Amino acid sequence: MNRWIHFLLVTGLSALLALTPSQANTITSGEYSLEVSPAPDWATHETLQPLPAQLNNGPSHFRLVSRQVLVSPLTDHYFLEFAALAANHQGVKELSKLELTFNPAFESMKLHSLQVERNGVTSDRLAKARINIINQEPELVNDLFHGLATAVVVVPDLRVGDTLRYSYSLEGRNPVYGKQFGGYFQMGWEASVDLVNLGIINASGVPLQLKRHELPPATESTSKYGIEYHWRQTRVPRYSYEEGAPADVKWSPYVTFSSSDNWAAIVNWASGLYRFDNSPSPALTKYVNSVRAMGNQAKQIEEIVRFVQQEIRYFGIEMGQSSHVPHTPNQVFERRYGDCKDKANLMNFLLSNVGIESYPALVNTRSGRSLPEQQPSGVLFDHVINLVEFNGKHYWIDGTNHVQAQGLEQLTQPDFGYALVLRQGESALTAMPQSLPAVDSINVEQSLIASGYDSPVDMYVVSRYRGKEADRMRYQLQGVSTYDVEQHYLNYYAKLYPGIRLQEPVLIHDSKEGRNEILLREQYQIDNFWNVEGKNANFSMLAFKLTDFIQLPSVIQRTQPMAISGPVTVNHTIRVSLPQPVQVHVNGDDLIIDTPSLAYRSSELGRPGTLIRQHSLVLKQDRIPATESAEYFDALKKIDRDIYYTGTAEGDFTQPSNPGIDYLEQHLNTGNR
């Protein structure tokens, strides 16, 4: 099923038959309960459109997506109604089990209707539906516990060609928001919908702030419930999300609403959450005193960042208001765990106690670049970091990033697009600094030393990862053993050299102090490297490290930007030392490419008996505009052809010598420097 519509269908539980007020009842499962009741008076009910001549080409045909919200001063009321036709067996399977996740700490759910239409006849399915409510934590795998409840409804007797229609309500607002409210409604998906209805009723007592994208103005009216805004669209077409597009790209229409018309209001609300009025515990006081004793403020900052990132385990208990209110520094210090806001609050407390200016900063990890396009609201953020000011510089520090190097100047700066700094007087978003390809880099030196044309060739690979690339490699290495690393690389090289075998254990050296670099040294032997034919010794080469950065996406003809793994510089140098001082020729020419998105250069150096082939790729940005994608993909194809090549050594191979041993002694042993 289409992932966007599927989200709406399975997160909107099922429901039930139309009830009179006297028929309201409660379904209880363990400590959770749901009320079965009639739909609220303020909600409108839609008539299904006649089925089109051509249904969606998929397991389900979506007939109705209706969402309505009534916002009052301290709570929100949502009424949701959906209808879909099961077009085949897979559609029956998907629609027969509906799920709804809600937060029982501040939300209640009411089920209103669950019906099946078959051959023009509608029947209710509530009486025979199986309903269970379970505690299901979708983000527990990410060490986040929300205390959520999931209601699962199994719909009986649903068949191919049936239309399932159901409605439900959610009521409540996290008390942490107080009178603040806001929301986001998508109005297009990767499947067409016969009828889409959206209604917003403002009974909050404050003006409603709206922003819309690729939608006409709402139809406005006033009723006894409040000021109403409605969008009603029929035959909504399919919208396409192009694989690889950045998460902040808005590829379909949407509406955002909020109680705030400026970012200052969000700052004023959120700033009050980050306070530490309690006196520090003896243990916390002891730690603060130990940091003060360091004297040097730069060292104090480094120690505090190290402590918060590496000694406070990332784990979030975000039940109720704890979704936004951080635990106290005392609690986090004692437990030795916390989520992003807990870490940010503790870091602020510690830095303030050594006289360093630090502020929490709200960010959106997925769509931060689009924040300026949204209506200001506290619901737009999903992460908290710190802005630290020291010696006239700004440092963005993510307390949850435990794989960073030590030292202020070695810390890689997170780039989430924009941040809202919780500082008194702040009234605008702050653009975060983008990465630089000169700082984030990978450098690979691959050397092949041949003592003869009928004996194994020694291959040495020295790889250096710096900046964010070092952070990424450090993150990958923490979850695997050295054996896993060795097997990964060995099997990768075996695709080109089937006769390869590991000669020495892989050396991994992590430089976290003074510089941010990870060094890997590998040593192999390759059988049958040469293919000798008369006076020609042929061989194959691949600048393998570049392959990770030049993969073509599945969608080539693009109307949306494409995210890439930049900014970054990747250098790969291949050196081949032959047994004799003979001439070496390769089938590739020097290549230079320079586009707005990337720069690439390959060149060949050498002397008799030695071949040096250098490749350098610079990705200048982290995304490619759709207008530049054709040029970018053309460049990738040229690079792909350039990094794989064959070579030929020409000469008399009857009396081999080995000048490569001296080269190995003099050059490769510098890998530890």
N, C-alpha and C positions, 0 to 999 in steps of 0.2 A: 504494500500500500504506500502511496505517496507519503513521505515522511512528515510533511507539514500538516496535511489533513489528518494523518494517522495520529499525530500528537493531539489534535483537537478531539478526535473521537475517543481515544483511549484514556485521555485525562479528563474527559467529561463522562463521569460514570453513567450508568444506565439509569433508567428511571422507570416510571411506573404509570399506572393508569390514572386517568383524571379522577380526582377525589373531591368530595365535598369537605368543608371544614370539619364536620363531625367524624370523618373517616381518617383523619390524620393519626398516624401511629409512629412508633419508634422501632427501629431495627438496632439491636445491640449485639456486639461481638467483642467479648472480653471487656476491656476498658473503654472501647470506642462505641459510638452510637451515631446513627443517622436518622433523620426524621423523614417520614413519607407524608407529604402534604400537598394541597393544591398549589398551583403556581401563584406567584404574587400578583396583586391587582395592577401594579404599575407596569408590568411587562406586557408587551404586545405579542400576539401570536400570528405566525405567518402561514399562509396557504401554500402548499407545495406547487411548484410550476409543473406543467405537463412535461413528461419525459421528452427529450429531444429525439430526433430520428437517429442520431448517431451518439451512442453512449461513450463514456471515457474508455480508452483502450487500456484497461487495467482490471484488477480484481474487484474494485468498487467504483460505483458512479455516485458522485457527491451531489445531493439534491438541495441541502440546506445547511448553511452555517450562520447561526444567529447568536449574537452576543449583545447583551444589554447590561449596563451598570448604572446604579443609582448611588451617588456619593452624598452622604450626609456629613454633619460636622465631625463625627468621631468613628464612623464605620462605613464600609462599602458593601453594597448588595449587588451580586452578579447573578444574572439569569442567562442560562446558555441552553440552546436547543440545536440539535443536529439531526440530519437524516441522510442516509446513504443506502444505495441499492447494491446488493451482493450480486456481482456479475458472473462469478464463477465459484468453484469450490474454495479457492484461496480467499475470496471475498467473504464467503460464509465463515471460514475459520477466523478471519481477522475481526469481523463484526460481532461474532458470537461471544466474545470475551471482552468486556469493557472494564476499564480501570479508571479510578479517580484518586488522586493524591491530594490531601488537604492537611493543614496544620491544626490539630485539635487544641493547641495552646491558645489560639485566638480565633479560629474559624469554626463555623458549623456548616453542615451540608444538609440540604433538603432535596429529596428526589420527587419529581412531579409526574413524569410519564415515561412509560416504556411500551412501545407499540410496534406491531409488525403489519405492514400492508401487503396483501397477497391477492392478486387478480382483482384489485379494486375494493377489497374488503379489509377493513382494519380490525385487528384484535389486540387485546392487551396481553402482556407477557409477565406482568409483575408477580402474579400469584404463584407461578411455577418457576420463576427465576431464582437461581441460587446466588445469595449475596453473602460474602465474607469480607470482614474488615481486618486487615493485617498491618503490622508495623513493618514497612518496607523502606529502607534507606538507600535511595539511588546513588547517593554520593559517598556512601561509606567506603567504597573502594578508593576514594580520594581523601580519606581520613576526615570526613565531615559528617557529623551526626545532627540531624534536624528534628528528630522526634516526630516524623511524619506518619500519617496513617494513610493506607491505600485500601480503598474499597474495590472489590472485584465482583462483577456481576456476570454470571454465565447465562446467556439468553437461550431459552429452549426453543426447539422447533423453528430454526431459521433455515431457509432453503434458497437455492439459486433463484434469482429473480425477485426475491422479497426486498422490501424497503424497511429498514430499521429506523425508527424515529424515537428520540428520547430527549428529555429535558431535566435540568437540575438547577439548584441555586447554591451559591456560596455566600456566606455572610460573615463579615468580620474584617478587621484591619489590625495589623500588628500595632500594639499600643505605643511602640517606640516612635511611630510616626506622628502621634498626636493628631493635630488637625491637618498635617501634610498628607497629600494623596497624589497619585499619579499612575499612569498606565500606558501600555502600548498595545495596539491592535493591528495585526497584519491583515491585509485585505486582498491578498492574492497568493496562490500556492502553485505547486508544480502539478496541478490538475485543475481542470475547469470545475466550476460550481454553478448549479442552476440558479441559486438565489443566495446572496450574501446580505445579511442585515446587521447593522451596528447602531446601537442607541446609547447615548450618554445623557443621563438626567442629573442636573446639578441642583442638589438641595443642601449644599454645604454652607451657604451663606457668604461664600467668597466667590469672586469671578472665576470662571473656568478658562484656563489657558489652553489653546489648541494649536497643534501643528499638523499639517497633512502633507503627504507626498503623493503626487500623481493621482489626486482625488479631487472631485468637484467640492464646492462648499457644502456644508451640511444643511439640511432643512431644519430651520429653527422654529420652535413654538414654545408656548408657556401653558402648563397644565397645573392641576392642583398638587402635583408631585414636585414641580420645579421647572427650571428652564431645560428644554429638551433639544437634543441635537441628534439627527438621524441621517444615516446613509443607507439606501436600499438599492442594490444593484442586481440585475438579472443577467444570466448567461455570462458570468465572469470567466474570462478566458484563462487558459493555462499560462502561467509565467515560468520562465526558465531561470533556474540557478545554474550558472556555469561552474563546473567543478574547478576548484582552485581559486575561485574569487575570494578576496579577503572578507572576513566575517563582518566588517563594517560596511560593506557595499549593500545598499538597499536596492534589491532587484525586483521588488514588487511594491504596490501601494501600501501605505500604512497611515495610521493616525496615532499621535501621542497627545496625552492630556495631563494637566498638572494643576495644582493649586498655586504654583509659584510662577511668577513672570520674570524672575531674575535669580542669578546664582548666589547672590548675597543672602537670600532667604534660606537657601540650602546650607550655606556655611554657618549661619546663625543657629540653625536647628542641629546640625551634626556636631558642631564644636562642643556643645554641651554634653555630648556622650563621652568625650575623651577628657576625663578628669580623674585625678587621684587624690581625693581629699583625705583618705585614711593615712595615718602615720605608718611609715615603713616598719615591717617586722624586724626583729633583731637580726635574722639571717640576711634580709635584704639590706639592712643598714651596714652590716659587716662587709657585704660585697661592694656597696657604694664606697665605703671608706678605703677598701683595697684599690679601687679604681682611682680615687682621688690621690692616693699615695704615689701614683705613677708620675704625677707632676705635669708631664708633657701632654697637652690637650689632644694633639694628633694621635698619640698612643692611647689616650683614654677613649677617644672615639672608636679607634680600631678594636680595642678590647670589648667595648659595649656591643658593637656590631657583631663581632665574633661570637660573643656570648648569646645574643638573641638569635642569631642565625643557626648556630650549631649546638647549643646546649638547651635550647627550648624546642622540644620536638613539635612538629606541626601536627596538630589534631584539634578539631573544632567541635565543641558542643554548642550548637547554635539553636537551641530550643527557645521558642517564644521571642522575647525581647533580646535574648543573647545573640540573635541573628545580626544585631547591629550594635548592641551595647557591649563594649569589651569588659572582660573580667579585670579585677584590680591587679596592679603590679604585684601585690603580696600573693594573691592566688596563683598567678602565672609563675612567679618565681618559685613558689613552694611546689606546685604540681610538676613543673618542668615541661609543660606542654601548653599549647594555645594556638588559635588560628591567626589569620593575618592581622585582625584588629587588636587581638591580645598582644601580639608581638610589637605592633606599632605603638601601642599605648605604653608597654613596658620600656621600649626604646626611648620614647619621649621622656618618661619619668627619669630614666638613668642619665640621659644626656642633660636634662635640665639640672640635675644634681651636680654636674661638673661644669655648669655654666655655658652649655652649648645650645644654640637655638635649633629647635627641631619641631616640625609640625606634621600631623597626620595629613595624608593626601589621598583623596578618593579617586579611584580609577576604574575603568572598565577594561578587563583583560582581552575581550573579544572585539568589541566595537568602539574602542576609545576614540578613534579618529572621527567618528561620526557624532560625538557629543555636541559639538557646536550646532549641529542641525536639529537637535532634539529640544523639546520644551524642558526647561530646568526642572529637575525632580530628583528626590533622594533615591528613587527606585532604579535609577540608571546605573548605579555603581555596584560592582561585585568584588572589589578588592581594596585593600588599604596598604599604602606604603608610607615612607617618611621622606620629607624634604628637610635636609640638614644644611644649615648655613655655617660655614667656617672659613675664616681668612678670606672673605670676599668671594667665595665660591659656593655654588649650589651642588649638593650631592643628593641624588635620588637613590634611596636605599630600600630594598625589599627585604624585610625581615624573614620572609619565608624561603629565600634563596640560600640554601645551606651549602651550595657548591661553589661559592665565590672565593676568590683569593683574599688574602689578608693584606690590609693596607689601603688607605683611602684612595690613593692614586691607582690602585690595581682593581678597584671595584668596577665592574661593568655597570653601566647605567641602564636601567629598564626603560623601554620605550613603549608606552601604552597610548601614544597619541597625545591625549590631553589629561590633565589632572586638575582636581578641585582641591586646592590647598586650604586646610581648615585653620586659617589665620585671621585674626581680627581685622576687619576692614576689607577682606578679600571679596571681590565682586565679579570676578571673571575666571574662566578656565585658563590654565597655564599650559602652553605647548611644551611637551617634553623633548629633550634633545634626541636626535636620531643618531644611530650608530654610524661609525666611519669605517669604510673598508680597509683603511690603513691600520686600524687598531685590531679589528677582528679578522684573523687570518689563519690560513693553514699552509704550511710549507713542507713539501715532501721531497726528499732526496733518495732516489732509487739507483743503486749501483749494482752492476753485474760484472763479475770478475771471472774471466775464462782462462784456464791454464792449458786448455787444449780443446780440439773440436770433437773429440770422441770421449770426453770426460765431463762430469757434472760442472755446471756453472754455479758459482756462489752469488747469491743475491742478498743485498743488504738494503733495508728500507728504514730511513730515519724520518719520522713525522713530528712536526712541531705545531701545536694548536695554541693560539693566543687569543686573549680577549674573550668575547662571548663564545667563540669556538672552543676555547679551553673549558669554559663552564659547561657547555653542552657535552663535551667528551667526558668531563668529570662526572656528570650526571649519568651518562650511559655506563661508565665503568663501575659505578658504585653498586650496580645490581647484578654484576656478573663476575665470574672467577677468571683468573689469568688463563686457565685452560679453555674457557669459553671464548675468550679473545683470540687465543691461538687457533682454535678450530675455525672460528669465523673467517679470519684472514687466510688461513691455509686453503679452505675450500673456495674462497673467492679467487685466489690466484690460480687454483687448479683448473678454472674454466679456460684460462689461456695457456697454462703450463701443466698438463696432466702429470708430468713426472716430478712435480715439486714435493719436497719434504722439509719439515722444520728441522733446523740444525741446532738452535739454541733457544731457550725459553725467551718469550717476549719480555723486554725490559720496559717498564712503565715508570717514568719519573715525573712526579707532580711538584712543580715549583709554585707554591701558594704564597710564599713570603718573599717580598721584594719584587716579584714579577708574577704575572698570571700566565703560566705556560705549562702545558703537558707535553712530554716527549715520549714517543714510542720508538723502540729499536727492535727490528726483526731481522732474523738471519735464516736463510733457506739454502738448499741446494736443488738445482733443477737438472734432471736427466733429459737427454734428447732436446736440448735447447737449440742445437744447430741442425740444419738440414744441408749437408755438404753434397754438392753436385759438381764434380770436376774441380774447377778453380773458384767456385762460388760457394760460400758458406752463408746460408740464408737464416734469418731469425725474425721474430715478431715482437712488437713492443706496444704497450698501452699506457698512457698517462692516466692511470685508473682513478686517481683522486678527483679528477674533474668530472667523472661520469655522474657523481651524485648531484651535480649542480647544472647539468645540461639536459635533464630529462624533459621530453615534450609532454604536455598535458593531454588528457583525453579529448578536451575541447580545444580545437585549433582556431576555428573561425569564431572569434570572440566579439561580444558586445560589452563585456564586463572586464574590469581589470583582473590581473592574475597575480597572486602572491608568490614570491620567490624567496630563496634562502639568502637574501642580502640584507644590508650591505656586507660584503666580504671580499677578501682577496685570497685566491687559491693559486699557489705556485707548485709546479711539479717538474722536477729536473731528473732526467734519466741519463746515466753515464754508463757506457759500455766499454770495458777494457778488454781488448783482444789479445790472444797469445802472441801475435806478431804485429810489427808496425806496417800493416797493410792498409790500403784504402777502403773506406767504408762508405756505402751509398744507401740512402733511404728513399722511399717512394713519395715522400712529402716535401713540399716547399715551405719556406718561411711564410707565415700568415699573420696579417694585422687586420683586426676588426675593431671599429670604434663606433658605437651607437649611443644614443642617450641613456640606454639601460645597462650596457656592459662594454667592457674593453677586453680584447684578447690579443695575445701576441705569442707566436711560437717562433723559435729560431734554432739553428743548428750551428754548433761549434765543433771543433775537433782538429786532430792531427792524425797522421798515420798510426793506426793501432788503437785509437780512442775516438769514441763518438759521444758527444754531449748534445742532448736535445732538451730545450727549455720551453715550458708552457706556463703562461701566466693568464689567469682569468680574474677580472674585477667585476663583480656585480655591484652597480652603483647605488641601487635602491632596493626596497623590499617588495616592490610591486611594479607590474608593467601595465601602463594604461592600454586600454583596448586599441587605441589608435596606433600604438607602437608595437603591438603584438606580432604582426606579420613580419616586420623587420627583425624583431627579437628571435622569433622561431627560425627564421632563415639563418641568423647568426648561429643559433644552437646547432643546426644541421651541419653547417660548415665546420664548427668546432668538433662535432662528433666524428666527422670524417678525418679530421686532422690529428686527433689524439691517438688513433690506432694506425699503425703503419708497419711495414716490413722493411728490413734492411738486408744488405748483401755486403759481405767482406770478400774482396778479390785478391787472390795471391796463391803462393805455394804453401800448402798446409802440411807438408810432409815433416817439417822440423819445427814444431811449436816451441815457443818460449813463453815466459810469463812475466811481462812487465807490470801486470796488474797488482802483483803482491806489494810492490813498493808503493803504488798508489793507495792501496788499502791501508798500509801502515801509516802513511802520511796524512790521509784525508779522513777516512771513515772514523778513526778513533777520536776525532774531535767532537763526536756526537754528544758527549757529556758536558761540553763547554757551554 
